[in-house]
């Protein structure tokens, strides 16, 4: 049995966000999306802008139906079937919530999600998400570039990689009672990937706060990598010297490499990655190198053998 008091990811009482602040998060996002004309809530402040970062072909694609993006999910903490997260994630309770940023930073600390995002301009970014299983979606996220958030904690020279952890709490995430993966869910990026302007810390989608099943209250979105790199419901971000272990890497190292860049020329050992099925369409289409973001990110991997570093 796992006791909550043993859970190293659980926030300390001093880190817990007062309810009023959480409600403020909803108002904060609502005011921003209203400024974009996305909802009927009266605009108080223009805190959301449509991103000016060139997003490759994603911006030309029509977003996936919201019902599909919120009803067909991978979030193993709530079950392994695609419909499980929507059915089960009501136990998550994303408020109060804080995220601890630690390791190779001059100013480590834990911040409520509101305080993580409040000083920044929230952006809406329409990104393609390509799952390693062969399906894809196009999702309008709301978030802030991860690099802007990390900069406030003042990364030091030892920060070569960034490790992310999801909440560990089998009461709120009942799927953690089954050992389908090593819990908590862990992911990682190289520091230049984490600092890339496309890398987003998302707090909303489709003009609203993130639904639980999509990783409330805060998740990563790395659009040029397979979807499993985009870790949900983050409680800890550690800047570290060495490449950190990842849940999927530990579970099947021959299948899920650390980089996991979308690459139609490198097959998964058990299936081809050349094509994908956009959710909502019957027709499969060619998968693009780096999920269509090659112009923006290929330079990060210059000189690397992407068959070896898959
Ligand atoms: N994060 C956590 N904590 N647990 C998970 O099981 N699944 C990953 C990723 N993040 C997962 C996770 C996978 S495999 C994918 S494809 C995306 O989330 C799916 O995101 P979506 O459900 O919002 O489309």
Boltz pocket constraint, residues with backbone or C-beta under 6 A from the ligand:
constraints:
  - pocket:
      binder: B
      contacts: [[A, 69], [A, 72], [A, 73], [A, 74], [A, 75], [A, 76], [A, 77], [A, 129], [A, 130], [A, 131], [A, 132], [A, 166], [A, 185], [A, 213], [A, 214], [A, 215], [A, 226], [A, 227], [A, 228], [A, 229], [A, 230], [A, 231], [A, 232], [A, 233]]
      max_distance: 6.0
